[in-house]
Amino acid sequence: MRLFYAVNFNDNVKKALCDNLNEIQKYTVRGGFTEKNNFHITLVFVGECDPNKLDSLKKVIDNTIKKINPEPIKAVIDGLGTFSRPGDELLWAGVKIGPENIAMLNKINKTITEELAYMGIYINDGNKKFTPHVTIARKVEFRQITSKEINRIKFNPIDFTIDSLTLMESVQEIKSFGDRRYTKIVYKPIYEVKF
């Protein structure tokens, strides 16, 4: 099982992201665009896990909420940015949160990582700073603009509330289109706890 911890969105937020995606696609030649049901904010990527550890991995969420006792966090998805890697330009939408709430989200991220370490699962994040974002597209190629000019793309801000933590599974599904077969990545919620 390929697993990660995330903030999952309700259908209204996912629809608003799709509406923005329609505008974004006018400025691109190609890209692996995120499908509606796959939009989320990754908190901690775990990777391949033994299915026998699933109950313990669910308890990580319970323990995190118990330790921190978070309040719902008001946030806004707004503005676009890119991460560049060799052969891959990743387009993301930023998540704007007040300073006190970003501290809470960082605390959630850190606590999940610590809980996993207690289980013997060590996250190798290279001590990267946690930057909440929503992946819009991978391997994106822009038309008429460069990645440094993406602020020219109109993005309607989306207000939402972070009020739950979700353990998600990344599953590869084989799909057919006529006589062609292709692999599609689907993110499935396994366990979600509201706070």
KANORUR-V953000 format. One record per residue. SS is DSSP state (@ for helix, = for strand, . for the rest). D_LAST is the distance of its C-alpha to the last C-alpha in Angstrom with 1 decimal. Layout:
ss=<SS	SS>
d_last=<D_LAST	D_LAST>
//
This chain:
ss=<.	=	=	=	=	=	=	=	.	.	@	@	@	@	@	@	@	@	@	@	@	@	@	@	@	.	.	=	=	=	=	=	=	.	.	@	@	@	.	=	=	=	=	=	=	=	=	=	.	.	@	@	@	@	@	@	@	@	@	@	@	@	@	@	@	@	@	@	.	.	.	.	=	=	=	=	=	=	=	=	=	=	=	=	=	.	.	=	=	=	=	=	=	=	=	=	.	.	@	@	@	@	@	@	@	@	@	@	@	@	@	@	@	@	@	@	@	@	.	.	.	.	.	.	.	.	.	.	.	.	.	.	=	=	=	=	=	=	=	=	=	=	.	.	.	.	@	@	@	@	@	@	.	.	.	.	.	=	=	=	=	=	.	=	=	=	=	=	=	=	=	=	=	=	=	=	=	.	.	=	=	=	=	=	=	=	=	=	=	=	=	=	=	=	.>
d_last=<25.9	24.9	21.2	18.7	15.1	13.9	11.9	13.2	14.4	15.0	18.8	19.5	18.6	20.5	23.4	23.6	23.7	26.5	28.3	28.4	29.5	32.6	33.7	33.1	35.2	38.2	38.4	38.3	41.0	38.7	35.4	32.9	30.5	26.9	26.6	24.1	21.9	21.9	20.3	17.3	16.6	17.5	15.7	18.1	21.0	22.0	25.0	27.0	25.7	27.3	25.8	26.4	23.6	20.9	19.4	19.3	17.8	14.9	14.5	14.2	10.6	10.0	12.2	10.7	7.3	9.7	12.1	10.4	7.7	6.7	6.6	6.7	10.0	13.0	15.4	18.7	20.4	24.0	27.1	28.5	29.6	31.2	31.2	34.7	35.6	39.0	39.4	35.9	34.7	31.0	29.8	26.3	24.5	23.0	19.4	19.9	17.5	18.6	19.7	17.1	14.3	16.4	16.7	12.9	13.0	16.2	14.7	12.1	15.2	17.4	15.3	15.1	18.8	19.6	18.0	20.1	23.1	22.8	23.3	26.3	24.7	25.6	24.5	27.5	26.2	29.4	27.4	26.5	24.4	21.0	21.5	18.7	20.7	21.1	24.3	26.6	29.7	31.5	35.2	35.5	38.9	39.4	42.2	44.0	41.6	40.6	37.2	37.8	38.3	35.1	34.3	36.9	34.7	33.0	29.2	27.4	24.2	20.9	18.2	14.6	11.0	8.9	5.4	5.6	8.1	11.3	14.4	17.3	21.0	23.8	26.6	30.1	31.6	35.3	36.1	39.5	41.0	44.5	46.2	43.9	41.0	38.1	34.9	31.6	28.3	25.4	21.7	20.1	16.5	16.8	13.4	10.0	6.6	3.8	0.0>
//
